[in-house]
C-alpha cells in the first residue's frame, strides 16, 4: 500500500467514524431535548446557535431516526414503555427555537 492510499483510507474511515460518533451524541441529545430534559436544554444553549443546530439536525437526521427507532419504537412494541412520543423534525426544530430565543 502506498503512502497516498494509506492517507486516503485514513481520512475516509476517520470521516465515517466521526460522523457515527458525533451523530450518536447529537441524536441522543436531540431526543432528550424533545423530551424536555434540562440537561439537553443546557447542552443546546451552551453549544449551538439556531442556524448551527438546524445545520447539524439536517446532517444527522438519519442518526436521529435510527435512535428514535431503537429507543422509542422498539421498547414500545415489546411492551417496555407505555407511551411512545411521536417524532417529527418540525417538533424538534420548534423546541430548539423555543430554547434558543
Secondary structure, DSSP 8 states (H G I E B T S, - for coil): --HHHHHHHHHHHHHHHHHHHHHHHHHHHHHHHHTT-HHHHHHHHHH--HHHHHHHHHHTHHHHHHHHIIIIIHHHHTTS-S------HHHHHHHHHHHH-
